[in-house]
């Protein structure tokens, strides 16, 4: 099921082809310039750029504003609710101690030789329900403590964990970027989630455990003197936490529900009956995530010793952190709608189709270009999805999902000095700018290119 159905009829162009293309290029340049040079918040930059594109393309000023508002509203209806539910679940997982339980369980059962692979798994599991920034703050203490305890080079531990986290952020809903792209191009969420996990597995292996061997040689930095090890907390009281199985069930519950719905639609499209209706209902993204939140409110809270007041406080505290993301995502939907209503998207889509270049490759390149220019994966996804949306109307359901993954892969290309995450990782790990570029920056490039390669390979068989 699509979050938003793709438009079935192309709108009448609001200006000449040359006018539309120039307006689009200038609008994108304005957005990039406002974010990069003037340090304007991406929400405001997207709003100004979108309305400017509409006016420059021939829309009346009032119509440009109306178009932006319509796109903002429809995107928030489909995506905003899911982001809010995802934030609530991630906060409950963290505050109840469920995330700690997953980390501790996997680490205690791993040999030093297997630790890089286990850290990649930890990064992916933590990254599945949590936003990148939240997952990063949670992972950094784990990375430092595991590196100190195991005696392995810091980068052998850090790079696999960061690769797992970043791959989930780029490729797997319910993260804001993939969610927005799914909504914009009218892809199936469950199928995109399944294909995203499929592409993410080899991508994490290459960019994580395998590349970490090189990263450790390129940046032989000592383990930072941060945080307190478990051995130094002998007198601290044991904290109540969910069991490993309890924590894992909550994380996988929405994934299983959405995938089951998509599998049923693909394998038994004509099936009917009460079980089909139930599966359709539970597999709806909003319902699946709501079920996960309710599960966490009961089972995570009870196992973690959280009372009703603590649960209420956690749920309330989860939403302010995503307010900025919600506005950016909504503005991205408004930008997309302006591109559609002016006919710009159709013109660009036709040009791409006639060029003979793979649509997936073009989508990746556009996202990568905006990512390098702005430092924001979300803005890169917003821009690329809006530009590529008209092409998705003629794509099959699997092709639309692969388009989402190509955009997601491009959105994480080359994190460098204009990315806040670059500086956060540098300061936590104690690297120089050059070392951070050779480790975290190169890892993001490998992840991006490997993700694209995975998408292209899957496109050959579906």
C-alpha positions, 0 to 999 in steps of 0.5 A, a space after each residue: 500500500 502506498 502512503 500517498 498515491 502518485 499523481 496519475 495525470 501530469 499538470 499543465 506546465 506553468 511556463 516554457 520548458 526553459 523557464 521551468 528548468 531555470 526556475 528549478 536550478 535557481 531554486 535548488 541553488 538558493 536552498 543550498 546557498 541559504 543552508 550552506 553560506 547563510 546558515 539558515 535552518 533547512 525548514 525556512 530554506 526549503 519554504 523560501 526556495 519552494 515558493 520562489 521556484 513556484 513564482 519563478 516557474 510562472 505560478 501566481 504567488 498565492 498559488 505557489 503558497 497554496 501548493 506548498 501548503 498542500 504538499 506540507 499538509 499531505 506529507 505530515 499526514 502520512 509521514 509526520 505521525 510515523 515520525 512521532 510514533 518512532 520517536 516515542 518508541 525509541 525513547 521508551 527503548 532507551 529509558 527502560 534500559 532495553 537498548 542497554 540490555 541488547 548491547 550487553 547481551 551481544 557483547 558478553 557473548 562475542 569473542 574479540 575476533 567477532 566484536 567488529 561484526 557484533 558492533 555492526 549488528 548492534 549499530 543496526 539494531 539500535 539504528 532500526 527504531 531510533 533516529 540517527 542523532 539519538 542512536 549516535 549518542 547512545 552508541 558512543 559510550 558503548 563504542 568507547 567502553 567496548 574498545 577499552 575493555 577488549 583492547 582492540 583498536 578504536 576504529 575496529 569497534 567504532 566504524 562497524 557500529 557507525 556503519 550499522 547505524 548510518 545504513 539503517 538511517 539511510 535505507 530503512 523506514 521508519 527513519 524520516 528520510 526513507 519515509 519521506 521518499 516512500 511518501 513522495 514517490 508513492 512506494 510501498 512501505 513494507 516492500 521498501 523496508 524489506 528491500 532496504 534490509 536486504 541491501 543494508 546487510 552487505 552494505 554494512 559488512 563492506 563499510 563496517 567490519 571490512 573497512 574498519 581494518 583499513 580505518 584502524 591503520 589510517 587512524 591509530 588513535 587511543 581510546 578516549 578517556 570517557 565514561 565509566 566502565 562496568 568494572 568501575 561501577 561495582 558498588 552501583 545498584 543493579 538496574 531493572 531492564 527488559 530481557 534481551 528477548 523482550 527488547 528484541 520483540 519490540 524492535 522487530 514487531 512493527 517490521 514483522 507486521 509491515 513485512 507480513 502485509 506486503 508478503 501477503 499482497 505479493 503472494 496471495 493478492 486475491 485472498 479474502 477473509 477475516 485474517 486478510 482484513 486483520 493483516 491489512 489493518 495491523 500491517 498499516 504503518 501507523 497501526 504497526 508502529 502504534 502497536 510497537 509503542 503500546 507494547 513498549 509502554 507495557 512490557 518495556 516499562 514493566 521490566 524497566 521499573 517505570 511507573 505511569 508517571 515515568 512512562 508519561 514523562 518519557 513519551 513527552 520528552 521524545 517529541 521536542 527532539 523531532 520537531 525540527 525534523 518534522 518541519 524539514 520533512 513537511 517542507 520537503 513535501 511542500 517543495 515536492 508539490 510545487 515541483 509537481 504543480 508547476 510541471 517542473 518535475 515532469 520536464 526533468 523526468 522526461 529529460 532523464 528518461 530521454 537521456 538513457 541514463 539509469 533513473 536509479 543512478 540519476 536519483 543517487 547522483 542528485 541526492 549525493 550532490 545535495 548531501 555534499 553541498 548541504 551536509 544534510 541527509 534529510 535535505 538531500 532526500 527531500 530534494 532528490 525525491 521531489 525531483 524524481 517523483 514524476 518518474 515514479 508514476 510509471 514505475 512498478 511497485 518494486 522499482 519505486 522502492 528501489 528508487 527510494 533506496 537509491 536516493 537513500 544511498 546517495 543521501 549519506 555520501 561523504 560526510 565532511 565539515 558541513 555536517 554536524 554529525 562529522 564534528 560530533 563523531 570527531 570530538 567523541 572519538 578524539 580524531 583530527 579533521 584529517 583522520 575523521 575524513 579518512 575514517 568516518 568520511 570514507 566510510 560514508 562514501 563506501 556505504 553510499 556506493 555499496 548501497 547503490 551497487 546493491 540497488 542496481 543488482 537487485 534491479 536486475 532480478 525484480 
